[in-house]
Amino acid sequence: MAESMKGLHRTHRCTEVSNKNIGETVTVMGWVQKSRNKGGIVFTDLRDRSGLLQIIFEEGSISSEVFERAGRLRSEFVIAVTGKVESRSGATNENLVTGDIEIRAKELRVLSEADTPPFPIEEASKTKEELRLKYRYLDLRRPDLQKNLIMRSKVATLTRQFLSEEGFLEIETPMLNKSTPEGARDYLVPSRVHPGNFYALPQSPQIFKQLLMCSGYDRYFQIAKCFRDEDLRADRQPEFTQIDMELSFVEIEDILDVNERLLQKLFKEVLGVEIQTPIQRMTYKEAMDRFGSDKPDLRFGMELKNVSEIVKDTEFAVFKGALENGGSIRGINAAGQADMPRKKIDALVDFAKGYGAKGLAYLAINEDGTYKSSFAKFMTEEELKALVSAMEGKPGDLLFFAADKDKIVYNVLGALRIEIADKLELLKKDDYHFLWVTEFPLLEWSEEEERFTAMHHPFTMPMEEDLHLLSTDPGKVRAKAYDIVLNGTELGGGSLRIYQNDIQEKMFEVLGFTKEDAYERFGFLLNAFKYGVPPHGGLAFGLDRLIMLMAKEDSIRDVIAFPKVKDASCLMTEAPNVVDAKQLDELGIGINNNLNL
C-alpha cells in the first residue's frame, strides 16, 4: 500500500551523496533497480536520473516493520529512504560513482508499488525497439536514454546562453501557417471557423525569421519545432527540432564564425572535445568529385578518382558506353582488401545496384602484381597498368569502378565508400570531423515537374559572379549557401538571402512562377521587402541529429523523448487515430475510405 511523503524532504539525488557525506543522515528517493534479501540483511539498489546508490536494511538496527517492508521490495517500486551514509562494508564497486559508500537505512516509505515491467530497465537494452516504444515511459527510465535527454537539455541551455551573449533575441514564430507547397509535404490542419481552409504546420520558420529581419530585430534565434510529412529514416522524424537563427547586415563569414564558436562551446562543455577552428571548407563540386556526396564523411580516405581520360580508348563496352552517353568512369580504392571473398564482393555489387548502378566493375591486385578482375580480359595490359596507377593501386588493394551518368556514379560510389568503411570498422563515433560545404547549385532540374526547383529555397542569394547565368544557363548558377556536416551527416544549412526585388523576381521567373503566382504564395514577404529590407542570412541546425552524434547513437529516436516510428505513428499513444464523427462534421470533412496511398 502506498505511503505519503508527508514530513519527508529529499536531501540528495542518488549520486549527489558521496564519501564527503559519511556520517551524515540523508533522505533519498527513487526507483528500486533491484533488491536482494540475504536473510538478516536486504541490499537495495536505488535509482534516480543521476544514477545508482546502494541501501542496506539490517535486521535488528531498524524496526521489524521497516525490515519486513524492505524484504518485500521489488523492481520499480518507488521508495523514500532516510539513513546514515557509511563506507561500503563489502567490496567497492568501481563501476558506480557511489561505489565506495552505502546508506544504512533507518526509515523506509513505499511511495508506490509497481507491476513487473514488460522488459528489464537496464542500459544497452536488448529488448525489441517496438516493445520499448510501446512502453516508452518505462524505456525512458533506462540510464542511457536519461543521459541522452540530460545532454539534450544541457545543449539547449548552453545554446540559449551563447546566442544571448552574442546579441541574439529568442522570438517565437507561429505554428499555424499558410501552406506554401514548395519542398516537402506539409502537415495540414483544418480550420473550423474558415470551412474548407487549412493551416500548415511549419516546415521551418524561414519566412517569419526573414520578416523579423525586415522588422529590425537584427539577430533572432529559436529552438523551433518543425514538421514535414515525408518518409522516415534513422536521422529523420515527422516532427523535429531546429536551432534556428537569422542575422542582419552580415556576410557568409560572419554566420560561419558565430556557428563555429557555438559548436566549439557545445563540444567543449558537454563532451570535453576541442574543435579546431576555422572548420575545414569545401565547395559542393569538390565534395562531389572527391567523395560522391554533398555531406562527405572525412573520418577515412577512399576518395573517388575520375579515370575517364585513362580509359577513353578502351573497348570495354560498359566504360565505352558510359562515356558515349556523356557519363564518366570513377573508382575507389579499398586498400588492403584484395583478398575479399567473392561472396562479399557480390554483396557490394548488389548494394551498388540499390543506388542505381547497373553493375560494379572490380579489380583486385594480387600480392604478386597479377590481377583478379571482372573486366581485365576486355583491356590491354598497358590500359590496366595505367588504370591501376591512376587509382594509386598497390599489391593487396581492391579497386571498384562505376560507369554511368555522373549523378548515378556519385550516388553509387559515395554510398559504397561508406558501406565499405562501415564493414571495415573505420567509422569511429568519437572521432569528430566537421566540414562546411559551400557554393551549392542554386537550382536543380526536376524531371517530374520539367522545371528548375530551388535546391534550398526560393530566397537563396545567387553568387554575384553567376547572376548573368540566371537568364542563359540557370543550372550553372551557384548559391551563397552552406551546410555544416559532421561525420557524413548534414547537421544544418543556411544561406544569404535575396533582398533585392529585381533578383527575387528573376528567381521566381526561373522557377516558373508568374508574378501573380509569387504574390499568391509569398505576397506578405514580398510586400514587406518594399519597405526597406537589410542584407541578411541565417542557418538552422538539426538539434536531434546533433545530439545523436554527440551521444554516439545510431538513431535520433534515442535522443527524442517520445519519437515516432517508420510509418510516423506513435506506438505508445497510438497516434494518429480516428476521431469522432462530430469533430469531422464541425470541420466539414468527410473521409474517403476508398483512398489508396
Secondary structure, DSSP 8 states (H G I E B T S, - for coil): -----TT------GGG--GGGTT-EEEEEEEEEEEEE-SSEEEEEEEETTEEEEEEEEBTTB-HHHHHHHHT--TT-EEEEEEEEEE-SS---TTSTTTTEEEEEEEEEEEE-----SS---TT--S-HHHHHHTHHHHTTSHHHHHHHHHHHHHHHHHHHHHHHTT-EE----SSB----SSS---EEE-SSSTT-EEE--S-SHHHHHHHHHTT--EEEEEEEEE--S--BTTB-SEEEEEEEEEES--HHHHHHHHHHHHHHHIIIII-----SS--EEEHHHHHHHHSSSS---SS----EE-TTTTTT---HHHHHHHHTT-EEEEEEETT-TT--HHHHHHHHHHHHTTT-S--EEEEE-TTS-EEESSGGGS-HHHHHHHHHHTT--TT-EEEEEEE-HHHHHHHHHHHHHHHHHHTT---TT---EEEEE--BSEEEETTTTEEEESS-TTB-B-GGGTTHHHH-GGG-BBSEEEEEETTEEEEEEEEB---HHHHHHHHHHTT--HHHHHHHHHHHHHHGGG----EEEEEEEHHHHHHHHTT-S-GGGGSSS---TTS-BTTTTBS----HHHHHHHT----TT---
